[in-house]
Amino acid sequence: MDKLDEKKNYIFYTMRLIYQSAPIRFLLCIGMLIFISSFPLVNLVAVNTLTARLSASPFEADRLVWPGIAFIVSLLLNNTKAMMNVLGSYLWITAEIALQGALMKKAADKSLIFYDTPQFYEGLQKAKEGYQNTIGTVMMLISAIFISLFSVILMAGYLVQIDWRITIALVLIILVKGIAFKLETGSLQTLREKQAPDIKKRELLSSYFWAKETRVYGACGHFLTKWKNLNEELTRVRFSVERKNLWIAFALDSLTYLCYAAIMALSVYEQLSRGNASAAMSGIVVLFVAMDAVFSNINTVVVQFGNLFKNMSLSRDLFEFLSDEDVPVKPKEFSSDIAVSLKDVYFRYPSAQQDTLKKVNLTVYPGENIAIVGQNGSGKSTLVKLLCGLYDSRAGRISYGHSLELSKDGYKNIATMFQDVQTYCLSLAENVCISETKKSMDEKRAEDILGEVMGKQWLSAYPDGVRTKVGRAFNGIDLSGGEKQRISLARTLYRTSSLIFFDEPTSALDPLAEDRLYQDIIKLSRDKTTFFITHRLSSVRFADRIIVLDHGEIVEEGSFEALMAKNGLFAGMYTLQKQGLW
């Protein structure tokens, strides 16, 4: 999408999006909107002609045929709006799907580093809110312009021929409606901003009702009373503002009606003073019919243009998100004889003031099992994300060996098993095969792997086997933390890989299950280059080499025995953990 230079460009972008999605229907819809905008004028002319001939002297019945037919046709034309609603609904849905698709694609294409910053989540949330407003605002604006505004212009041109002073009433109506809408929206916006903290507090209080502690301590009544009191106060203040707005709108509308009545009375008086009673009667009917149509259409135009300006900032948030340029992940560099090499690597999160990783130098050879340990916040998981290619370093160089057969700008031959396992509301087989989406799903292989990591007895407990759905959202099964870890291991086994990363893979397991999983991991990592992060130091004995991180720097490196003999940071952490003190 082209860079959006002005706030209002989102209107044209959305209309272009609708046109590109369904050009013929879009043009047909606009044409029908313009056609429909003439209905009130046709009705007005028919009523004027019909009443004039009814009140004419001498009365001639045959002169009523064509005006009567025109009046009936105008009534029938008004009923064709159902067709417009069908077309409008189709365009609405088309634009909604296309715009939502653009938003989801942009979010999916964003580098993972953005998802670690609160600013990105705030921008994404604003974009979602903007999406919800944009489609409705633009579609209503199109309707207001091509139906209501065109109708007002056509009727105004006709009414001016009857009495030029009617233009004064039309201008006054527009001004009054605009002022009333501005006052109303301004007061409601001020109220929303003033009540925002209390509304948030009200939502927070309602979330306490189902907390386990609330039930055990019998505090539901306490929080319910607080919620009721706060809700009553919010409602009282809102009703007060609404009543004030109602009186203002009533006063301003009364002013316009009085103006309209005065012009109508003046027009009728002039016709009567000339002895033209039939023209006076016709004028009264026409003006009454016109008043209803004009008031309705002007109100629609004012409200929709008001909504446009009111929702401008929300829609701007959406299109700023869509037009924001992403920072592409740098392609991988390759060198021979090694598996992974880091030279003077630095990394800093976008919102951070200090580097998370500092001057990291590391060389790993093919087939090595590397354990990465350190205290919380030392940079272990960040280092793994850099090595996976999910993040880019701020400075330094990371290169990979040709023997790993990795892709330059993707994740070919890389497998991961993270601490927070993502399960999907799909079948068990699909949850495993998701690690190889570019290949056709091998359900039999997924079944064999699940039988190996879960146990065949576990799988046979479900009548649908590997086709059993996961997740309550679709009446599927709930998996425990340990079972999710096993699903993640099954994905890793299913995927073809030469470089594997394990980030706290046993955090949700009990000691026995943890030991079994470690045995599986050792078998899995045979003849493959493996990085293993854990805070349980007793489990790193199998590693060829242990990397100790502290405040983002590698402070120790070596085998388990060498580091224990060194009696440094690793030995100290291991001793404390063995004593249950860390």
C-alpha positions as CSV (number, residue, x, y, z in Angstrom):
1,M,0.0,0.0,0.0
2,D,1.2,3.5,-0.8
3,K,2.3,5.7,2.1
4,L,-0.7,7.7,3.3
5,D,0.2,11.4,3.5
6,E,-3.1,12.8,4.8
7,K,-5.6,11.7,7.4
8,K,-8.5,11.8,5.0
9,N,-6.8,9.5,2.5
10,Y,-8.3,6.5,4.3
11,I,-11.7,7.4,2.7
12,F,-10.3,7.1,-0.8
13,Y,-8.2,4.1,0.1
14,T,-11.3,2.2,1.4
15,M,-13.3,3.2,-1.7
16,R,-10.5,2.1,-3.9
17,L,-10.4,-1.2,-2.0
18,I,-14.1,-1.7,-2.5
19,Y,-13.8,-0.9,-6.2
20,Q,-10.9,-3.3,-6.7
21,S,-12.7,-6.0,-4.9
22,A,-15.9,-5.7,-6.9
23,P,-15.7,-2.9,-9.6
24,I,-18.9,-3.7,-11.4
25,R,-21.0,-3.9,-8.3
26,F,-19.4,-0.8,-6.9
27,L,-20.2,1.3,-10.0
28,L,-23.7,-0.2,-10.1
29,C,-24.2,0.6,-6.5
30,I,-23.1,4.3,-7.0
31,G,-25.4,4.5,-10.0
32,M,-28.3,3.2,-8.0
33,L,-27.6,5.5,-5.1
34,I,-27.8,8.5,-7.4
35,F,-30.9,7.1,-9.0
36,I,-32.5,6.6,-5.5
37,S,-31.6,10.2,-4.6
38,S,-34.1,11.5,-7.2
39,F,-37.0,9.6,-5.6
40,P,-37.9,12.3,-3.0
41,L,-37.9,14.9,-5.8
42,V,-40.1,12.7,-8.1
43,N,-42.5,12.3,-5.1
44,L,-42.5,16.0,-4.4
45,V,-43.2,17.0,-8.0
46,A,-46.0,14.4,-8.2
47,V,-47.6,15.6,-5.0
48,N,-47.3,19.3,-6.1
49,T,-48.9,18.6,-9.5
50,L,-51.6,16.3,-8.0
51,T,-52.7,18.8,-5.3
52,A,-52.6,21.7,-7.8
53,R,-55.0,19.9,-10.2
54,L,-57.2,18.7,-7.4
55,S,-57.7,22.2,-6.2
56,A,-58.0,23.7,-9.7
57,S,-61.3,25.2,-10.7
58,P,-63.1,23.9,-12.7
59,F,-62.2,20.4,-11.5
60,E,-61.3,18.0,-14.4
61,A,-60.8,14.3,-13.4
62,D,-58.9,13.4,-16.6
63,R,-56.2,15.8,-15.7
64,L,-55.4,13.7,-12.6
65,V,-54.4,10.6,-14.5
66,W,-50.7,11.3,-15.2
67,P,-50.0,13.1,-11.9
68,G,-51.7,10.2,-10.1
69,I,-49.6,7.6,-12.0
70,A,-46.5,9.6,-11.2
71,F,-47.4,9.7,-7.5
72,I,-48.0,5.9,-7.4
73,V,-44.7,5.3,-9.3
74,S,-42.8,7.5,-6.8
75,L,-44.2,5.4,-3.9
76,L,-43.2,2.2,-5.7
77,L,-39.7,3.6,-6.4
78,N,-39.2,4.1,-2.7
79,N,-39.7,0.4,-2.1
80,T,-36.8,-0.5,-4.5
81,K,-34.4,0.5,-1.7
82,A,-34.4,-3.2,-0.6
83,M,-32.3,-3.9,-3.7
84,M,-29.9,-1.2,-2.7
85,N,-29.6,-2.7,0.8
86,V,-28.6,-6.0,-0.8
87,L,-25.9,-4.4,-2.9
88,G,-24.7,-2.3,0.0
89,S,-24.5,-5.3,2.2
90,Y,-22.4,-7.1,-0.3
91,L,-20.0,-4.2,-0.8
92,W,-19.8,-3.8,3.0
93,I,-18.8,-7.4,3.5
94,T,-16.4,-7.3,0.6
95,A,-14.6,-4.3,1.9
96,E,-14.7,-5.6,5.5
97,I,-13.0,-8.9,4.4
98,A,-10.4,-7.2,2.3
99,L,-9.5,-4.6,4.9
100,Q,-9.4,-7.2,7.7
101,G,-7.2,-9.3,5.4
102,A,-4.8,-6.4,4.9
103,L,-4.6,-5.9,8.7
104,M,-3.9,-9.5,9.5
105,K,-1.3,-9.9,6.7
106,K,0.5,-6.8,8.0
107,A,0.5,-8.2,11.5
108,A,1.8,-11.6,10.3
109,D,4.6,-10.0,8.2
110,K,5.8,-7.8,11.1
111,S,9.2,-8.9,12.5
112,L,8.9,-10.7,15.9
113,I,10.9,-8.0,17.6
114,F,7.9,-5.7,17.3
115,Y,5.8,-8.1,19.4
116,D,8.1,-7.6,22.3
117,T,7.3,-3.9,22.5
118,P,4.2,-2.4,24.2
119,Q,4.1,0.3,21.5
120,F,3.4,-2.3,18.9
121,Y,0.6,-3.9,20.8
122,E,-0.9,-0.4,21.4
123,G,-0.7,0.4,17.7
124,L,-2.2,-3.0,16.8
125,Q,-5.1,-2.5,19.2
126,K,-5.7,1.0,17.8
127,A,-5.6,-0.4,14.3
128,K,-8.2,-3.0,15.2
129,E,-10.5,-0.3,16.7
130,G,-9.9,1.8,13.6
131,Y,-10.9,-1.1,11.4
132,Q,-14.2,-1.5,13.2
133,N,-15.0,2.1,12.5
134,T,-13.6,2.7,9.1
135,I,-15.9,0.4,7.0
136,G,-19.1,1.6,8.6
137,T,-18.1,5.3,8.5
138,V,-17.1,5.2,4.8
139,M,-20.1,3.2,3.7
140,M,-22.5,5.5,5.6
141,L,-20.6,8.5,4.1
142,I,-21.1,7.2,0.6
143,S,-24.8,6.7,1.2
144,A,-25.0,10.2,2.8
145,I,-23.3,11.9,-0.2
146,F,-25.0,10.0,-3.1
147,I,-28.5,9.8,-1.6
148,S,-29.1,12.4,1.1
149,L,-26.9,15.2,-0.2
150,F,-28.0,14.8,-3.8
151,S,-31.7,14.6,-2.6
152,V,-31.3,17.9,-0.7
153,I,-29.7,19.6,-3.7
154,L,-32.4,18.4,-6.1
155,M,-35.3,19.4,-3.8
156,A,-33.7,22.7,-2.9
157,G,-33.5,23.6,-6.6
158,Y,-37.2,22.7,-7.0
159,L,-38.4,24.5,-3.9
160,V,-36.5,27.7,-4.7
161,Q,-38.7,27.9,-7.8
162,I,-41.8,27.8,-5.5
163,D,-40.4,30.4,-3.1
164,W,-36.8,31.6,-2.9
165,R,-37.1,32.3,0.8
166,I,-37.1,28.6,1.4
167,T,-33.3,28.6,0.9
168,I,-33.1,30.7,4.1
169,A,-34.8,27.8,6.0
170,L,-32.6,25.2,4.4
171,V,-29.4,27.1,5.3
172,L,-30.7,27.6,8.9
173,I,-31.5,23.9,9.2
174,I,-28.0,22.9,8.1
175,L,-26.4,25.3,10.5
176,V,-28.6,24.3,13.4
177,K,-28.2,20.6,12.8
178,G,-24.4,21.1,12.6
179,I,-24.3,23.1,15.8
180,A,-26.5,20.6,17.6
181,F,-24.4,17.6,16.5
182,K,-21.1,19.4,17.5
183,L,-22.5,20.2,21.0
184,E,-23.8,16.7,21.5
185,T,-20.6,14.9,20.3
186,G,-18.4,17.3,22.2
187,S,-20.2,16.8,25.5
188,L,-20.3,13.0,25.0
189,Q,-16.6,12.9,24.1
190,T,-15.7,14.9,27.2
191,L,-17.9,12.6,29.3
192,R,-16.1,9.5,27.8
193,E,-12.7,10.9,28.6
194,K,-13.8,11.8,32.1
195,Q,-15.4,8.5,32.8
196,A,-12.7,6.3,31.2
197,P,-10.9,5.5,34.5
198,D,-14.2,4.6,36.3
199,I,-15.3,2.5,33.3
200,K,-12.1,0.6,33.5
201,K,-12.5,0.2,37.2
202,R,-16.0,-1.2,36.6
203,E,-14.7,-3.8,34.2
204,L,-12.0,-4.7,36.7
205,L,-14.6,-5.2,39.5
206,S,-16.7,-7.5,37.3
207,S,-13.7,-9.6,36.5
208,Y,-13.3,-10.4,40.2
209,F,-16.5,-12.3,40.5
210,W,-15.2,-15.6,39.1
211,A,-11.8,-15.5,40.9
212,K,-11.3,-18.5,43.1
213,E,-10.1,-16.4,46.1
214,T,-13.2,-14.2,45.8
215,R,-15.5,-17.3,46.1
216,V,-13.5,-18.8,49.0
217,Y,-13.4,-15.6,51.0
218,G,-17.1,-14.8,50.3
219,A,-16.2,-11.5,48.7
220,C,-18.6,-11.6,45.8
221,G,-21.2,-9.5,47.6
222,H,-18.5,-6.9,48.5
223,F,-17.4,-6.5,44.9
224,L,-21.0,-6.6,43.6
225,T,-21.9,-3.7,45.9
226,K,-18.9,-1.7,44.7
227,W,-19.8,-2.5,41.1
228,K,-23.5,-1.4,41.5
229,N,-22.5,1.9,43.2
230,L,-20.0,2.7,40.6
231,N,-22.4,1.8,37.7
232,E,-25.2,3.8,39.2
233,E,-23.0,6.9,39.4
234,L,-21.7,6.5,35.8
235,T,-25.3,6.1,34.6
236,R,-26.5,9.1,36.6
237,V,-23.9,11.4,35.1
238,R,-24.5,10.1,31.6
239,F,-28.3,10.6,31.9
240,S,-27.6,14.1,33.1
241,V,-25.5,14.9,30.0
242,E,-28.1,13.1,27.7
243,R,-30.9,15.2,29.2
244,K,-29.0,18.4,28.6
245,N,-28.3,17.4,25.0
246,L,-31.9,16.5,24.5
247,W,-33.1,20.0,25.6
248,I,-30.5,21.7,23.4
249,A,-31.5,19.6,20.4
250,F,-35.2,20.4,21.1
251,A,-34.6,24.1,21.4
252,L,-32.6,24.3,18.2
253,D,-35.0,22.1,16.2
254,S,-37.9,24.2,17.5
255,L,-36.1,27.3,16.1
256,T,-35.8,25.7,12.6
257,Y,-39.4,24.6,12.7
258,L,-40.6,28.1,13.6
259,C,-38.5,29.5,10.8
260,Y,-39.9,27.0,8.4
261,A,-43.5,27.7,9.6
262,A,-43.0,31.5,9.3
263,I,-41.8,31.1,5.7
264,M,-44.6,28.7,4.9
265,A,-47.2,31.1,6.4
266,L,-45.7,34.1,4.5
267,S,-45.8,32.1,1.3
268,V,-49.5,31.0,1.8
269,Y,-50.5,34.6,2.8
270,E,-49.1,36.0,-0.4
271,Q,-51.0,33.4,-2.5
272,L,-54.2,34.1,-0.6
273,S,-53.8,37.9,-0.9
274,R,-53.6,37.4,-4.6
275,G,-56.9,35.4,-4.4
276,N,-55.1,32.2,-5.4
277,A,-56.5,29.7,-2.8
278,S,-55.7,26.6,-4.9
279,A,-52.0,27.6,-5.1
280,A,-52.0,28.2,-1.4
281,M,-53.4,24.8,-0.7
282,S,-50.9,23.1,-3.1
283,G,-48.0,25.0,-1.5
284,I,-48.9,23.9,2.0
285,V,-49.0,20.3,1.0
286,V,-45.8,20.5,-1.0
287,L,-44.0,22.3,1.8
288,F,-45.1,19.7,4.4
289,V,-43.9,16.9,2.2
290,A,-40.7,18.7,1.5
291,M,-40.1,19.5,5.2
292,D,-40.1,15.9,6.2
293,A,-37.7,14.8,3.4
294,V,-35.4,17.8,3.8
295,F,-35.1,17.4,7.6
296,S,-34.4,13.7,7.3
297,N,-31.8,14.0,4.6
298,I,-30.0,17.0,6.1
299,N,-29.8,15.2,9.5
300,T,-28.3,12.2,7.8
301,V,-25.7,14.3,6.0
302,V,-24.7,16.2,9.1
303,V,-24.5,13.1,11.3
304,Q,-22.4,11.1,8.7
305,F,-20.0,14.0,8.1
306,G,-19.8,14.5,11.9
307,N,-19.0,10.7,12.3
308,L,-16.4,11.1,9.6
309,F,-14.5,13.7,11.6
310,K,-15.2,12.0,14.9
311,N,-13.7,8.7,13.7
312,M,-10.9,10.2,11.7
313,S,-8.3,9.6,14.4
314,L,-9.4,5.9,14.8
315,S,-9.3,5.3,11.1
316,R,-5.9,7.1,10.8
317,D,-4.5,4.6,13.4
318,L,-5.5,1.7,11.2
319,F,-3.9,3.1,8.0
320,E,-0.8,4.3,9.8
321,F,-0.4,0.7,11.0
322,L,-1.0,-0.6,7.4
323,S,1.4,1.9,5.8
324,D,4.1,1.5,8.4
325,E,7.3,0.2,6.8
326,D,8.5,-3.0,8.4
327,V,12.2,-3.7,9.1
328,P,13.0,-6.9,7.2
329,V,15.1,-9.6,8.9
330,K,18.5,-9.7,7.4
331,P,19.4,-12.7,5.3
332,K,21.6,-15.3,6.9
333,E,25.3,-15.4,6.3
334,F,27.2,-18.6,5.6
335,S,30.7,-19.8,6.2
336,S,32.4,-23.2,6.1
337,D,33.6,-25.7,8.7
338,I,31.4,-24.4,11.5
339,A,27.7,-24.8,12.5
340,V,27.2,-21.3,14.1
341,S,29.5,-18.4,14.6
342,L,28.8,-15.2,16.6
343,K,31.4,-12.4,16.5
344,D,31.0,-9.3,18.7
345,V,27.2,-9.6,18.6
346,Y,25.1,-6.9,20.4
347,F,21.3,-6.8,20.8
348,R,18.9,-4.3,22.3
349,Y,15.1,-4.3,22.4
350,P,13.5,-1.3,20.8
351,S,12.1,0.2,24.0
352,A,15.2,-0.7,26.1
353,Q,17.8,1.7,27.3
354,Q,20.6,-0.9,27.5
355,D,21.8,-3.8,25.5
356,T,20.4,-7.2,26.4
357,L,23.4,-9.0,24.8
358,K,26.9,-7.5,24.7
359,K,29.9,-8.5,22.7
360,V,28.9,-12.2,22.4
361,N,31.5,-14.3,20.7
362,L,30.8,-18.0,20.2
363,T,31.8,-20.7,17.7
364,V,29.7,-24.0,17.6
365,Y,30.7,-26.9,15.4
366,P,28.4,-29.4,13.6
367,G,26.8,-32.0,15.9
368,E,27.6,-30.1,19.2
369,N,25.1,-30.1,22.0
370,I,25.3,-26.6,23.6
371,A,23.6,-25.8,27.0
372,I,22.9,-22.1,27.7
373,V,22.4,-21.3,31.4
374,G,22.2,-18.1,33.5
375,Q,20.1,-16.2,36.0
376,N,16.7,-14.8,34.9
377,G,17.2,-11.8,32.6
378,S,20.7,-12.8,31.6
379,G,19.7,-13.0,27.9
380,K,19.3,-16.8,27.3
381,S,16.1,-16.7,25.4
382,T,17.1,-13.6,23.5
383,L,20.3,-15.3,22.3
384,V,18.2,-18.3,21.0
385,K,15.9,-16.0,19.1
386,L,18.9,-14.4,17.5
387,L,20.3,-17.8,16.5
388,C,16.9,-18.8,15.1
389,G,16.8,-15.8,12.9
390,L,13.7,-14.4,14.7
391,Y,15.6,-11.3,15.8
392,D,18.4,-9.3,14.1
393,S,21.5,-8.2,16.0
394,R,22.2,-4.5,16.6
395,A,25.8,-5.0,15.8
396,G,28.2,-7.9,15.1
397,R,28.0,-10.8,12.7
398,I,26.2,-14.2,12.9
399,S,27.0,-16.9,10.3
400,Y,26.0,-20.5,9.7
401,G,27.8,-23.5,8.3
402,H,26.9,-24.8,4.8
403,S,26.5,-28.3,6.2
404,L,23.3,-27.3,8.0
405,E,21.6,-26.6,4.7
406,L,19.7,-23.6,6.0
407,S,17.8,-21.2,3.8
408,K,19.1,-17.7,3.4
409,D,15.9,-15.9,4.5
410,G,13.7,-18.6,6.1
411,Y,13.7,-21.3,8.7
412,K,14.4,-24.4,6.7
413,N,16.0,-27.3,8.7
414,I,15.5,-25.3,12.0
415,A,13.4,-26.8,14.7
416,T,12.4,-25.2,18.0
417,M,10.8,-26.2,21.3
418,F,9.9,-23.2,23.4
419,Q,8.8,-22.9,27.0
420,D,5.4,-21.4,26.1
421,V,4.0,-24.0,23.8
422,Q,1.3,-22.9,21.3
423,T,-1.4,-25.4,20.7
424,Y,-4.0,-24.9,18.0
425,C,-7.7,-25.7,17.8
426,L,-7.0,-28.4,15.2
427,S,-6.7,-32.1,15.4
428,L,-3.8,-33.8,17.2
429,A,-2.3,-34.8,13.9
430,E,-2.5,-31.2,12.5
431,N,-0.9,-29.9,15.8
432,V,2.1,-32.1,15.0
433,C,2.3,-31.6,11.3
434,I,2.0,-27.8,11.6
435,S,5.9,-27.9,11.8
436,E,6.0,-28.9,8.1
437,T,3.3,-26.9,6.4
438,K,5.1,-26.9,3.0
439,K,4.7,-30.7,2.9
440,S,1.4,-32.7,2.7
441,M,0.3,-33.9,6.1
442,D,1.4,-37.5,6.9
443,E,-1.2,-38.6,9.4
444,K,0.3,-42.0,9.9
445,R,3.8,-40.6,10.7
446,A,2.2,-38.1,13.1
447,E,0.4,-41.0,14.8
448,D,3.6,-43.0,15.1
449,I,5.4,-40.0,16.7
450,L,2.6,-39.2,19.1
451,G,2.6,-42.9,20.1
452,E,6.3,-42.6,20.8
453,V,6.3,-39.4,22.8
454,M,2.8,-39.7,24.5
455,G,2.6,-43.5,24.7
456,K,0.2,-45.6,22.6
457,Q,-2.1,-46.0,25.6
458,W,-2.6,-42.3,25.9
459,L,-3.6,-42.0,22.2
460,S,-5.9,-45.0,22.2
461,A,-7.9,-43.4,25.0
462,Y,-9.5,-41.1,22.4
463,P,-11.9,-42.8,20.0
464,D,-10.9,-40.4,17.1
465,G,-7.2,-41.0,17.7
466,V,-5.0,-38.4,16.0
467,R,-8.1,-36.8,14.6
468,T,-9.2,-35.8,18.1
469,K,-9.7,-32.0,18.2
470,V,-7.7,-29.9,20.7
471,G,-9.2,-27.0,22.6
472,R,-12.6,-26.4,24.3
473,A,-13.5,-23.7,21.7
474,F,-14.6,-26.5,19.4
475,N,-15.5,-29.2,21.9
476,G,-12.0,-30.6,21.9
477,I,-9.8,-31.9,24.6
478,D,-7.8,-29.9,27.1
479,L,-4.1,-30.6,27.3
480,S,-2.0,-30.3,30.5
481,G,1.2,-28.4,30.5
482,G,3.2,-31.6,30.3
483,E,1.1,-32.9,27.4
484,K,1.6,-29.6,25.5
485,Q,5.4,-30.0,26.0
486,R,5.1,-33.5,24.5
487,I,3.1,-32.1,21.5
488,S,5.9,-29.6,21.0
489,L,8.5,-32.5,21.1
490,A,6.4,-34.4,18.5
491,R,6.5,-31.4,16.2
492,T,10.3,-31.2,16.6
493,L,10.5,-34.9,15.8
494,Y,8.2,-34.6,12.8
495,R,10.2,-31.7,11.3
496,T,13.3,-32.3,9.2
497,S,16.1,-30.4,10.9
498,S,19.8,-30.0,11.4
499,L,19.7,-27.2,14.0
500,I,17.5,-27.5,17.0
501,F,16.7,-25.1,19.8
502,F,15.2,-26.1,23.2
503,D,14.1,-23.1,25.4
504,E,13.1,-24.3,28.9
505,P,11.3,-27.4,27.4
506,T,10.6,-29.0,30.8
507,S,9.3,-26.0,32.7
508,A,5.8,-27.5,33.0
509,L,6.9,-31.1,33.9
510,D,7.3,-33.0,37.1
511,P,10.7,-34.5,37.9
512,L,9.8,-38.0,36.5
513,A,8.3,-36.6,33.3
514,E,11.2,-34.2,33.0
515,D,13.7,-37.0,33.1
516,R,11.8,-39.0,30.4
517,L,11.7,-35.9,28.2
518,Y,15.4,-35.3,28.6
519,Q,16.1,-38.9,27.4
520,D,13.9,-38.3,24.4
521,I,15.7,-35.0,23.7
522,I,19.1,-36.7,23.9
523,K,18.0,-39.3,21.3
524,L,16.5,-36.5,19.1
525,S,19.7,-34.4,19.2
526,R,22.0,-37.1,18.1
527,D,24.1,-36.1,15.1
528,K,22.4,-32.6,15.1
529,T,23.6,-29.2,16.3
530,T,21.5,-28.5,19.4
531,F,21.1,-25.5,21.7
532,F,19.5,-26.2,25.1
533,I,18.3,-23.5,27.6
534,T,17.4,-24.6,31.1
535,H,17.4,-23.2,34.6
536,R,17.7,-26.8,36.1
537,L,21.5,-27.2,36.1
538,S,21.5,-30.8,36.9
539,S,20.1,-31.6,33.5
540,V,23.0,-30.1,31.5
541,R,25.5,-32.9,32.1
542,F,24.8,-34.4,28.7
543,A,25.9,-31.2,27.0
544,D,29.2,-31.1,25.1
545,R,29.7,-27.5,26.2
546,I,27.9,-25.2,28.7
547,I,27.7,-21.4,28.0
548,V,27.1,-19.3,31.1
549,L,25.5,-15.9,30.5
550,D,25.5,-13.1,33.0
551,H,24.0,-9.6,32.2
552,G,24.1,-10.4,28.5
553,E,27.7,-11.5,28.3
554,I,29.3,-14.9,28.1
555,V,31.3,-15.2,31.4
556,E,32.1,-18.9,31.4
557,E,32.3,-21.7,28.9
558,G,33.2,-25.4,29.1
559,S,32.1,-28.9,30.0
560,F,30.1,-29.6,33.2
561,E,33.2,-31.1,34.9
562,A,35.5,-28.2,33.8
563,L,33.1,-25.5,35.1
564,M,32.6,-27.3,38.4
565,A,36.3,-27.5,38.8
566,K,36.6,-23.8,38.0
567,N,34.4,-23.0,41.0
568,G,33.0,-19.9,39.3
569,L,29.5,-18.6,38.7
570,F,28.1,-21.9,37.3
571,A,29.5,-23.9,40.2
572,G,28.0,-21.4,42.6
573,M,24.6,-21.6,41.0
574,Y,24.7,-25.4,40.8
575,T,25.6,-25.7,44.5
576,L,22.8,-23.3,45.6
577,Q,20.2,-25.1,43.4
578,K,21.3,-28.4,44.8
579,Q,20.7,-27.1,48.3
580,G,17.3,-25.7,47.2
581,L,18.4,-22.1,47.7
582,W,18.2,-21.1,44.0
